Amino acid sequence: MKKNEIKTSGKNYPVYIGANIFDSLEKVINTKKVYRNLFLVVDKKFQSLHRQDITRFTLNYSNKIYLHEYEACEANKNFESLLRILNDLITKNYGRDTTVIAIGGGITGDIAGFASSIYSRGVQFVQIPTTLLSAVDSSVGGKTGINFEETKNIIGSFYQPDIVLIDTEFLKTLPDEEIICGMGEIIKYAFLTDIKFFITIKNNLTKLLRLDSSITTKIVEACVNFKGDVVSRDEKESGLRKILNFGHTFAHGIEIEQNFKVKHGQAVIIGLACAIELSKKIGLLEKSLYNDFISLPLALKDKIAISGFDVEHIYEIMKRDKKGRDQKIKFVLLKDVGSLFVDVEAEENDILHSIRQGISYFIK
Ligand SMILES: NC(=O)c1ccc[n+]([C@@H]2O[C@H](COP(=O)([O-])OP(=O)(O)OC[C@H]3O[C@@H](n4cnc5c(N)ncnc54)[C@H](O)[C@@H]3O)[C@@H](O)[C@H]2O)c1
């Protein structure tokens, strides 16, 4: 089991990565000395697929433990589900000496993390991501939250976990669609990091889609370490951290306009195509690089389908997105691999063109 360390101003925490490491959870909890009263928030679908692992852990665990099952989907990433978690924490008599453990994808991690940050003014929190997307991205960095009406993650907090444990064996039950979603964030990192990583991702797409163990663990670790480094330099997203939103302003607009029929990670892939289009349209990205860059999100175009979209509505949703101030949308745009600009504004016509063009590749 590999141990990486994320350093932030308020907290340093380990990220353990490896196959079949879930059984070491109690040892890890003891090593880090987090509170031993455990409140698990477990993704219902994951629980049904990995019941044996969870039951073995809960039966053998030597302290107070309670399992709250959560049906993870964007529609349930809301106040009602949050209240159910808080209600269980209260009625099961959990005090400040509690560690909440999220076991599931990004939705479970985001809502359980938010509950941890407000329960008893903040209890300890462990992330056990079980999707590719949550392993490479959402489980580190401390963004937590829920959706409200048509706005994603609008209510939330920055709340770093105390431990992250990534058991790559859990990823093996993911349906293809969820692997594609994780690929969305991985492709994002390909653009954010450096040309060597970009080429590695480009040359290993097929292996990654198969979750080939020779490459998956290495890529998960690289993404986690890159994000950890960005977060350690700008935890609250006042500058540098904004690059992690590359493609996401478009993605949030698309997933909401499509009423979440297009999943977050799939929307990120389409959003990356839109962001590359806009980067070219405003003259930031040179034509000579454009073909090579757009071909990366488009390599997955046969695996995503979108139909019947309303460009104007997507644009309206993007304007409401929390990253837009004074109704002006701020974009993260691309000049080159590892060279991105944040807070870029663009003309309405160019934005509408980029949405239309970016989505057009994925229309079935
Ligand atoms: N906090 C952050 O920094 C951050 C970053 C990126 C994305 N996000 C958020 O993450 C969410 C998306 O996360 P996600 O893609 O993991 O979605 P998700 O949590 O909905 O999980 C996707 C699906 O996979 C199922 N699942 C989970 N683990 C499984 C397993 N091992 N085998 C089989 N099925 C399994 C879930 O039940 C669900 O149906 C979005 O809400 C997004 O806003 C947050």
Ligand as a Chemical Component Dictionary entry (heavy atoms), coordinates in Angstrom:
data_LIG
# 
_chem_comp.id                   LIG 
_chem_comp.type                 NON-POLYMER 
_chem_comp.pdbx_formal_charge   0 
_chem_comp.three_letter_code    LIG 
# 
loop_
_chem_comp_atom.comp_id 
_chem_comp_atom.atom_id 
_chem_comp_atom.alt_atom_id 
_chem_comp_atom.type_symbol 
_chem_comp_atom.charge 
_chem_comp_atom.model_Cartn_x 
_chem_comp_atom.model_Cartn_y 
_chem_comp_atom.model_Cartn_z 
_chem_comp_atom.pdbx_ordinal 
LIG N1  N1  N 0  -15.479 17.543 -4.249  1  
LIG C1  C1  C 0  -14.830 17.636 -5.386  2  
LIG O1  O1  O 0  -13.703 18.146 -5.459  3  
LIG C2  C2  C 0  -15.442 17.069 -6.642  4  
LIG C3  C3  C 0  -14.667 16.917 -7.805  5  
LIG C4  C4  C 0  -15.249 16.328 -8.924  6  
LIG C5  C5  C 0  -16.575 15.907 -8.874  7  
LIG N2  N2  N 1  -17.305 16.085 -7.734  8  
LIG C6  C6  C 0  -18.690 15.614 -7.646  9  
LIG O2  O2  O 0  -18.669 14.212 -7.717  10 
LIG C7  C7  C 0  -19.917 13.756 -8.220  11 
LIG C8  C8  C 0  -19.677 12.675 -9.259  12 
LIG O3  O3  O 0  -19.011 11.612 -8.645  13 
LIG P1  P1  P 0  -19.091 10.127 -9.255  14 
LIG O4  O4  O 0  -18.878 10.173 -10.703 15 
LIG O5  O5  O -1 -18.225 9.268  -8.424  16 
LIG O6  O6  O 0  -20.651 9.768  -9.084  17 
LIG P2  P2  P 0  -21.485 8.897  -8.037  18 
LIG O7  O7  O 0  -21.082 9.129  -6.657  19 
LIG O8  O8  O 0  -22.931 9.076  -8.393  20 
LIG O9  O9  O 0  -21.125 7.390  -8.438  21 
LIG C9  C9  C 0  -21.463 6.961  -9.732  22 
LIG C10 C10 C 0  -22.294 5.667  -9.717  23 
LIG O10 O10 O 0  -21.446 4.579  -9.407  24 
LIG C11 C11 C 0  -22.030 3.775  -8.374  25 
LIG N3  N3  N 0  -20.893 3.143  -7.683  26 
LIG C12 C12 C 0  -20.076 3.681  -6.753  27 
LIG N4  N4  N 0  -19.046 2.856  -6.510  28 
LIG C13 C13 C 0  -19.238 1.751  -7.267  29 
LIG C14 C14 C 0  -18.496 0.553  -7.468  30 
LIG N5  N5  N 0  -17.334 0.349  -6.881  31 
LIG N6  N6  N 0  -18.997 -0.358 -8.337  32 
LIG C15 C15 C 0  -20.166 -0.145 -9.015  33 
LIG N7  N7  N 0  -20.879 0.992  -8.889  34 
LIG C16 C16 C 0  -20.418 1.917  -8.019  35 
LIG C17 C17 C 0  -22.877 4.743  -7.596  36 
LIG O11 O11 O 0  -23.933 4.070  -6.912  37 
LIG C18 C18 C 0  -23.417 5.639  -8.705  38 
LIG O12 O12 O 0  -24.551 5.034  -9.297  39 
LIG C19 C19 C 0  -20.639 14.977 -8.769  40 
LIG O13 O13 O 0  -21.698 15.325 -7.934  41 
LIG C20 C20 C 0  -19.570 16.050 -8.770  42 
LIG O14 O14 O 0  -20.114 17.329 -8.574  43 
LIG C21 C21 C 0  -16.761 16.653 -6.626  44 
# 
loop_
_chem_comp_bond.comp_id 
_chem_comp_bond.atom_id_1 
_chem_comp_bond.atom_id_2 
_chem_comp_bond.value_order 
_chem_comp_bond.pdbx_ordinal 
LIG N1  C1  SING 1  
LIG C1  O1  DOUB 2  
LIG C1  C2  SING 3  
LIG C2  C3  SING 4  
LIG C2  C21 DOUB 5  
LIG C3  C4  DOUB 6  
LIG C4  C5  SING 7  
LIG C5  N2  DOUB 8  
LIG N2  C6  SING 9  
LIG N2  C21 SING 10 
LIG C6  O2  SING 11 
LIG C6  C20 SING 12 
LIG O2  C7  SING 13 
LIG C7  C8  SING 14 
LIG C7  C19 SING 15 
LIG C8  O3  SING 16 
LIG O3  P1  SING 17 
LIG P1  O4  DOUB 18 
LIG P1  O5  SING 19 
LIG P1  O6  SING 20 
LIG O6  P2  SING 21 
LIG P2  O7  DOUB 22 
LIG P2  O8  SING 23 
LIG P2  O9  SING 24 
LIG O9  C9  SING 25 
LIG C9  C10 SING 26 
LIG C10 O10 SING 27 
LIG C10 C18 SING 28 
LIG O10 C11 SING 29 
LIG C11 N3  SING 30 
LIG C11 C17 SING 31 
LIG N3  C12 SING 32 
LIG N3  C16 SING 33 
LIG C12 N4  DOUB 34 
LIG N4  C13 SING 35 
LIG C13 C14 SING 36 
LIG C13 C16 DOUB 37 
LIG C14 N5  SING 38 
LIG C14 N6  DOUB 39 
LIG N6  C15 SING 40 
LIG C15 N7  DOUB 41 
LIG N7  C16 SING 42 
LIG C17 O11 SING 43 
LIG C17 C18 SING 44 
LIG C18 O12 SING 45 
LIG C19 O13 SING 46 
LIG C19 C20 SING 47 
LIG C20 O14 SING 48 
# 
